[in-house]
Amino acid sequence: MTKEIRFADWSMREETKSLWQSCFAERREAVDLFFAYHFHPTDTLVLKVNERIVAMVHILPGEILTETGRLQA
């Protein structure tokens, strides 16, 4: 069994979409919107087992609002 954690690449887009849909009960349209506007390979880590993506994490940019202003998270 081979395991690998790595950043995604564009060729993994459909496989990560399928994984998302198998884990969450969301409409395909909602998943398509997320991937159209928020998916980027350099912000997505995948766990591959025997060349198959079995887990992923999306590292989305965000901001923290404080009394003195906004901070990049």
Backbone as CSV, one residue per row, in Angstrom:
resi,resn,N_x,N_y,N_z,CA_x,CA_y,CA_z,C_x,C_y,C_z
1,MET,0.857,-1.176,0.000,0.000,0.000,0.000,0.901,1.237,0.000
2,THR,0.663,2.122,-0.954,1.424,3.367,-1.003,0.531,4.521,-0.559
3,LYS,1.098,5.386,0.280,0.381,6.566,0.768,1.206,7.798,0.421
4,GLU,0.501,8.854,0.048,1.190,10.089,-0.317,0.297,11.275,0.026
5,ILE,0.877,12.262,0.708,0.198,13.540,0.927,0.905,14.557,0.051
6,ARG,0.126,15.270,-0.746,0.723,16.245,-1.669,-0.302,17.311,-2.023
7,PHE,0.194,18.387,-2.622,-0.722,19.377,-3.154,-1.399,18.807,-4.392
8,ALA,-2.631,19.201,-4.586,-3.392,18.757,-5.751,-2.814,19.386,-7.015
9,ASP,-3.253,18.887,-8.141,-2.992,19.565,-9.410,-4.307,19.595,-10.181
10,TRP,-4.321,20.359,-11.257,-5.580,20.566,-11.979,-6.199,19.264,-12.477
11,SER,-5.390,18.268,-12.740,-5.924,17.000,-13.235,-6.744,16.257,-12.180
12,MET,-6.653,16.654,-10.925,-7.370,16.002,-9.819,-8.737,16.622,-9.541
13,ARG,-9.078,17.629,-10.277,-10.311,18.378,-10.000,-11.562,17.492,-9.970
14,GLU,-11.762,16.664,-10.966,-12.967,15.828,-11.014,-12.966,14.767,-9.912
15,GLU,-11.810,14.211,-9.623,-11.746,13.200,-8.566,-12.021,13.821,-7.199
16,THR,-11.541,15.045,-6.974,-11.826,15.700,-5.691,-13.301,16.100,-5.602
17,LYS,-13.895,16.491,-6.712,-15.340,16.775,-6.727,-16.145,15.532,-6.360
18,SER,-15.769,14.416,-6.927,-16.477,13.163,-6.645,-16.338,12.774,-5.178
19,LEU,-15.143,12.952,-4.629,-14.938,12.655,-3.207,-15.825,13.545,-2.349
20,TRP,-15.858,14.838,-2.672,-16.700,15.789,-1.942,-18.158,15.317,-1.948
21,GLN,-18.652,14.972,-3.116,-20.053,14.561,-3.229,-20.337,13.252,-2.497
22,SER,-19.357,12.373,-2.413,-19.579,11.115,-1.697,-19.606,11.321,-0.180
23,CYS,-19.029,12.431,0.286,-18.979,12.705,1.730,-20.091,13.624,2.216
24,PHE,-20.563,14.516,1.370,-21.547,15.519,1.759,-22.774,15.441,0.858
25,ALA,-23.918,15.628,1.440,-25.176,15.572,0.686,-25.494,16.951,0.107
26,GLU,-24.710,17.366,-0.876,-24.928,18.663,-1.519,-25.282,18.455,-2.984
27,ARG,-26.039,19.405,-3.495,-26.384,19.352,-4.918,-25.121,19.530,-5.763
28,ARG,-25.108,18.922,-6.922,-23.963,19.032,-7.829,-23.682,20.498,-8.181
29,GLU,-24.745,21.299,-8.295,-24.571,22.717,-8.624,-23.767,23.443,-7.548
30,ALA,-24.022,23.133,-6.280,-23.294,23.775,-5.174,-21.822,23.373,-5.199
31,VAL,-21.567,22.111,-5.459,-20.186,21.627,-5.546,-19.476,22.287,-6.726
32,ASP,-20.160,22.374,-7.863,-19.577,23.026,-9.043,-19.227,24.482,-8.754
33,LEU,-20.089,25.189,-8.020,-19.804,26.585,-7.668,-18.572,26.695,-6.787
34,PHE,-18.485,25.833,-5.771,-17.296,25.867,-4.910,-16.037,25.656,-5.731
35,PHE,-16.046,24.643,-6.584,-14.841,24.343,-7.351,-14.556,25.407,-8.406
36,ALA,-15.570,26.077,-8.902,-15.359,27.139,-9.893,-14.715,28.374,-9.259
37,TYR,-15.086,28.676,-8.016,-14.633,29.928,-7.402,-13.586,29.765,-6.302
38,HIS,-13.439,28.581,-5.724,-12.548,28.431,-4.576,-11.473,27.359,-4.723
39,PHE,-11.638,26.446,-5.654,-10.623,25.399,-5.812,-9.397,25.947,-6.513
40,HIS,-8.255,25.736,-5.882,-6.978,26.005,-6.535,-6.002,24.947,-6.038
41,PRO,-5.267,24.308,-6.921,-4.387,23.221,-6.498,-3.394,23.590,-5.402
42,THR,-2.885,24.813,-5.420,-1.901,25.186,-4.395,-2.536,25.416,-3.029
43,ASP,-3.870,25.409,-2.956,-4.592,25.561,-1.687,-5.291,24.266,-1.286
44,THR,-4.949,23.158,-1.935,-5.628,21.887,-1.678,-4.603,20.781,-1.471
45,LEU,-4.658,20.154,-0.302,-3.826,18.985,-0.028,-4.683,17.735,-0.184
46,VAL,-4.102,16.703,-0.761,-4.819,15.435,-0.920,-3.995,14.317,-0.297
47,LEU,-4.711,13.315,0.193,-4.091,12.073,0.629,-4.436,11.034,-0.417
48,LYS,-3.407,10.464,-1.011,-3.616,9.415,-2.010,-3.154,8.085,-1.413
49,VAL,-4.002,7.079,-1.560,-3.661,5.719,-1.161,-3.793,4.860,-2.409
50,ASN,-2.693,4.236,-2.761,-2.660,3.438,-3.997,-3.172,4.238,-5.190
51,GLU,-2.688,5.471,-5.304,-3.001,6.372,-6.427,-4.432,6.897,-6.447
52,ARG,-5.210,6.626,-5.416,-6.600,7.099,-5.350,-6.713,8.149,-4.251
53,ILE,-7.382,9.269,-4.540,-7.576,10.311,-3.529,-8.633,9.831,-2.538
54,VAL,-8.242,9.773,-1.261,-9.161,9.292,-0.224,-9.490,10.369,0.806
55,ALA,-8.754,11.487,0.774,-9.025,12.601,1.693,-8.431,13.869,1.086
56,MET,-8.997,15.008,1.508,-8.472,16.284,1.030,-8.791,17.370,2.054
57,VAL,-8.019,18.435,1.978,-8.280,19.610,2.800,-8.060,20.836,1.919
58,HIS,-8.997,21.764,2.005,-8.892,23.019,1.259,-8.436,24.100,2.232
59,ILE,-7.334,24.746,1.917,-6.762,25.780,2.767,-7.190,27.124,2.183
60,LEU,-8.339,27.588,2.631,-8.929,28.794,2.057,-8.406,30.040,2.749
61,PRO,-8.151,31.098,1.986,-7.707,32.349,2.602,-8.840,32.965,3.424
62,GLY,-8.456,33.677,4.449,-9.465,34.327,5.279,-8.887,35.542,5.990
63,GLU,-9.758,36.259,6.644,-9.360,37.437,7.406,-9.926,37.343,8.813
64,ILE,-9.189,37.926,9.742,-9.655,38.033,11.120,-9.919,39.506,11.379
65,LEU,-11.112,39.814,11.830,-11.486,41.194,12.127,-11.197,41.479,13.597
66,THR,-10.357,42.494,13.858,-10.031,42.878,15.232,-10.454,44.320,15.467
67,GLU,-10.279,44.770,16.672,-10.624,46.160,17.003,-9.767,47.152,16.222
68,THR,-8.568,46.737,15.857,-7.647,47.642,15.155,-7.646,47.451,13.649
69,GLY,-8.393,46.521,13.143,-8.459,46.316,11.704,-8.531,44.858,11.327
70,ARG,-8.209,44.589,10.093,-8.271,43.221,9.562,-6.877,42.632,9.452
71,LEU,-6.784,41.344,9.757,-5.539,40.620,9.629,-5.745,39.471,8.658
72,GLN,-4.753,39.225,7.840,-4.816,38.071,6.938,-4.594,36.814,7.765
73,ALA,-5.488,35.861,7.646,-5.364,34.611,8.411,-4.590,33.583,7.628
